[in-house]
Amino acid sequence: MIKVLRDNSNNPDFRSLIRLLDDDLNERYGNLQAQYDQFNSVENLETILIGYMDDIPAGCGCFRVIGVSTVEIKRMFVKPEFRGSGIAGMILSGLEVWAMEKGFSRSVLETGNKQPEAIRFYTKHGYTKIGNYSPYMDSENSICMGKQLKK
């Protein structure tokens, strides 16, 4: 059974999952990942979702405010053994609903050019490529995407 829990960035399951995400990104990008680590801080964030499969932490995501009407989706990750289960879609849609509840109407995100599965996933969920926004404007490795949130 899948359940999704709202929490904050102090949640130990979230911390464990983002360590796995960081390991994955370091494997894909090597030393290049170090320049992006500074943009991935989620300290003191109150908008965290953790997905559980039969009470096992399986995936996570969060958002942070980057504009009057815009949030940025961050730290989306699902453990490999739970990919394809639908949990990532539940986390993403849960983040979008939560953002709309808080009055936001647009969602943006950044992913990397070595993550084709992430690009396919976000495209499937209505995200389209946009111009790179700050701090990714000069990054050849970044792919930025956005979506208007609808109630």
C-alpha positions as CSV (number, residue, x, y, z in Angstrom):
1,M,0.0,0.0,0.0
2,I,1.3,3.5,-0.9
3,K,0.9,6.4,1.4
4,V,2.4,9.9,1.1
5,L,3.2,11.9,4.2
6,R,3.7,15.7,4.5
7,D,6.5,16.7,6.8
8,N,9.5,19.0,7.1
9,S,13.2,18.6,6.1
10,N,14.1,17.2,9.6
11,N,12.3,13.9,8.8
12,P,15.0,11.1,9.1
13,D,13.4,9.2,6.2
14,F,13.7,12.2,4.0
15,R,17.3,12.7,5.0
16,S,18.1,9.1,4.2
17,L,16.4,9.3,0.8
18,I,18.2,12.5,-0.3
19,R,21.5,10.9,0.6
20,L,20.7,8.2,-1.9
21,L,19.7,10.8,-4.4
22,D,23.0,12.6,-3.9
23,D,24.8,9.3,-4.4
24,D,23.0,8.7,-7.7
25,L,23.7,12.3,-8.9
26,N,27.4,12.0,-8.0
27,E,27.6,8.7,-9.9
28,R,26.0,10.3,-13.0
29,Y,27.8,13.6,-13.0
30,G,31.1,13.0,-11.1
31,N,32.9,16.1,-10.0
32,L,30.5,18.3,-11.9
33,Q,27.8,17.6,-9.3
34,A,29.7,19.6,-6.7
35,Q,28.8,22.9,-8.4
36,Y,25.1,22.0,-8.1
37,D,25.1,20.9,-4.5
38,Q,24.9,24.5,-3.3
39,F,21.5,24.8,-5.0
40,N,20.0,21.7,-3.4
41,S,19.9,22.8,0.2
42,V,16.5,22.0,1.8
43,E,17.3,23.1,5.4
44,N,14.4,24.3,7.4
45,L,11.9,23.5,4.6
46,E,8.3,22.8,5.7
47,T,7.1,21.4,2.3
48,I,8.5,17.9,2.1
49,L,6.6,14.8,0.9
50,I,7.8,11.2,1.6
51,G,6.2,8.3,-0.2
52,Y,6.0,5.0,1.6
53,M,5.4,1.5,0.1
54,D,4.1,-0.8,2.8
55,D,5.6,1.5,5.5
56,I,9.1,1.5,3.8
57,P,10.4,4.9,2.7
58,A,10.4,4.7,-1.1
59,G,10.6,8.2,-2.4
60,C,10.5,11.9,-1.7
61,G,10.2,15.4,-3.1
62,C,9.7,18.9,-1.9
63,F,9.2,22.4,-3.1
64,R,10.4,25.9,-2.2
65,V,9.1,29.3,-3.0
66,I,11.0,31.1,-5.7
67,G,8.5,33.8,-6.7
68,V,5.1,35.4,-5.8
69,S,3.2,32.7,-7.8
70,T,6.0,30.1,-8.4
71,V,7.4,27.1,-6.5
72,E,10.4,25.1,-7.5
73,I,10.2,21.3,-7.2
74,K,13.3,19.9,-5.6
75,R,14.9,16.6,-4.5
76,M,12.5,14.2,-6.3
77,F,13.8,10.7,-5.9
78,V,12.5,7.2,-5.8
79,K,14.6,4.2,-4.8
80,P,15.3,2.0,-7.8
81,E,13.3,-1.0,-6.4
82,F,10.1,1.1,-6.3
83,R,10.4,2.8,-9.7
84,G,7.5,2.1,-11.9
85,S,5.1,1.7,-8.9
86,G,3.4,5.0,-9.4
87,I,4.8,6.5,-6.2
88,A,6.8,9.2,-8.1
89,G,3.6,10.5,-9.7
90,M,1.8,10.5,-6.4
91,I,4.6,12.5,-4.8
92,L,4.7,15.0,-7.7
93,S,0.9,15.5,-7.8
94,G,0.9,15.8,-4.0
95,L,3.5,18.6,-4.2
96,E,1.5,20.4,-6.9
97,V,-1.7,20.2,-4.8
98,W,0.1,21.4,-1.7
99,A,1.5,24.3,-3.7
100,M,-1.9,25.3,-5.0
101,E,-3.3,25.1,-1.5
102,K,-0.7,27.7,-0.5
103,G,-1.8,29.9,-3.4
104,F,0.8,29.2,-6.0
105,S,-0.1,28.8,-9.7
106,R,3.2,27.8,-11.4
107,S,5.8,25.1,-10.8
108,V,9.3,24.9,-12.2
109,L,12.2,22.5,-11.8
110,E,15.7,21.8,-13.0
111,T,17.0,18.4,-14.0
112,G,20.1,17.3,-15.7
113,N,20.9,16.2,-19.2
114,K,22.1,12.8,-17.9
115,Q,18.7,12.0,-16.5
116,P,16.5,11.1,-19.5
117,E,14.1,9.1,-17.3
118,A,13.4,12.3,-15.2
119,I,12.8,14.3,-18.4
120,R,10.4,11.7,-19.7
121,F,8.6,11.6,-16.3
122,Y,8.2,15.3,-16.0
123,T,7.0,15.6,-19.7
124,K,4.4,12.8,-19.0
125,H,3.2,14.9,-16.1
126,G,2.6,18.1,-18.1
127,Y,6.0,19.9,-17.7
128,T,7.5,21.5,-20.8
129,K,11.0,22.8,-21.3
130,I,11.5,26.5,-20.4
131,G,14.6,28.8,-20.5
132,N,17.0,28.1,-17.8
133,Y,16.3,30.2,-14.7
134,S,18.7,31.5,-12.1
135,P,21.0,29.9,-10.9
136,Y,21.0,27.5,-13.9
137,M,21.1,30.2,-16.6
138,D,24.7,29.4,-17.7
139,S,24.6,25.7,-17.2
140,E,24.8,23.5,-20.4
141,N,24.0,20.5,-18.3
142,S,20.7,21.8,-16.8
143,I,17.3,21.3,-18.3
144,C,14.6,23.5,-16.8
145,M,10.9,22.7,-17.1
146,G,7.7,24.4,-16.0
147,K,4.0,23.9,-15.6
148,Q,0.9,26.0,-14.9
149,L,-0.9,24.4,-11.9
150,K,-4.6,23.9,-12.3
151,K,-7.2,23.2,-9.7
